[in-house]
Amino acid sequence: MTGCTAAHTPLPDITHSQGEAASLCQALNGHNMLSVTLMFGLSRPDAPNVTQAESNAFLHNTVTPSFPSGLSVLEASGQWQDRETGRIVQEPARLVYIITPLTPDLAQTLNTVRGAYAKRFQQQSVGLVIKPVCSSF
């Protein structure tokens, strides 16, 4: 039998790596936080794309009051699969990056923001990625 075989590469020692990362974070006067990325699509099924003014108003009136410590916004091109049709859709998007502590109400706050955007702008969903990070400002 012939074919390609993948070389076995041992996994890194995560325990050791996490300890080193924690030490580095402490040395930089950092704090354990969460990096939250919200992915807002800008196309609507039955209306023109979300305008810059509409997006800015949502950011100002909904997202910023929920995360007043700060955030970053990037323009992006998104791609996703429509749940109903299975079709691959490409659309303009805005990515909102937030660094925040884990608080008891964080899940509810994120669900509220996501739900408000989905309802207001006819979205099937709002993408969300959360990662633990060391943060120092």
N, C-alpha and C positions, 0 to 999 in steps of 0.2 A: 504494500500500500504506500503510495506516495502522496505528498501534500505538504502544506505548510503547518508548522507547529509553532506555537507561541512559546518563547522562552519564559520559564517561571521566574518571576521577579518577586522577591519577598516583600511583604507589606512593611511600611515604615513602623517603627515603634511609636505608636500614637501617644502612649503614656509619657514617654520621654519628651516627645515633641510638645505636648501640651504643657508640661512643666517648664520647658524652655520658653514657650510663648508667654506663659503667666509671669515668669521672671522678667522678660523683656517688657511686658505691659506695665509691670510694677516699676521698673527702672525708668520708664518714660512718664511716670505719674498718670498712667492710663487707668481706665475703669472698664469693667466688664459691662458691655452694653449689647444691644441688638441693632443690626443693620436691617432696615425694612425697605424693600423696594416695592412700590406700587406701580403697576403697568396700566395706564389709562389709554385705551383705544380712542381714536378720534373720528372714526367713521360711524355713521348711523344707518340702519337698514332703510328707513323711510324718510330721511331728511338729509339736508346737506351736512357735511362734516362739522364737528364741533369747532367753533371758531376760536381764535386766539383769545378774544375778549371773553367768551363763555368759559374757556378753560382757566383763564386768569381769575375770573370771578369765583369759580368753584374753588380754586386754590386759596384765594383770599378769604372767602366766606365759610368754607367747610374744613379744608385740610389745615390751614395755618392755625385756627383756633384750637384744633385738636393736638397740634404739635408746635407750640409757640417757640420752643427752644431753637428751632431752625430746621431747614431742609434744603435740598438741592433739586433742581428740575432740569432734565435733559430732553431734548427733542430726539425722537427715534423713529425707526421704521419697524413695524411689528408684523408678525405672521402668526396665524393661529388657524385651527381647524374648527369650522362651524359645527356645533354639536348636533344641530338638526339636519343639515344637508351633507355633512362630511366634507364639504368643499374647503379647500385651502384658501384663506383670505389674507391679503396683504393690506396694511393700512398704516397711516401715520399714527404715531403714539407719543405720549409723554411719560417719562419715567420719573417718579418722585422718590428720592432717596432720603431716608430719615434715620438718624442715629438716636436711639431712645433707650432708657432703662426698661427692664421688664417690670411692669406695674400690674396690679390686680385687674385694672380695667383696660389693659392694652388690647386684648382680643375684641372686646365690645367696641372700643373706639375704632379699630381697624374695620370691623364689620359694618359699623355705621357709615364710615367714609365710603367704603366700597359699595354698599347698598345704595347710598345716596347718588353716587355717580352712575351706577348701572341703571337706576330708575330714571334719573334726569336725562341721560343721554342714550337711552335705549340700548344698553350693552348686555350681552349674555353674561359677562363676568368682568371682574377687574383682577388682573394678575397680582399675585403677592408672593414675595420671597422674603424669608427671614433667616438671618445668619447671626450666630454669636460673634462678636468682635471685641477687640480692645480699642478703646476710644480715648484720645487725648486732644483737648483743644486749648 
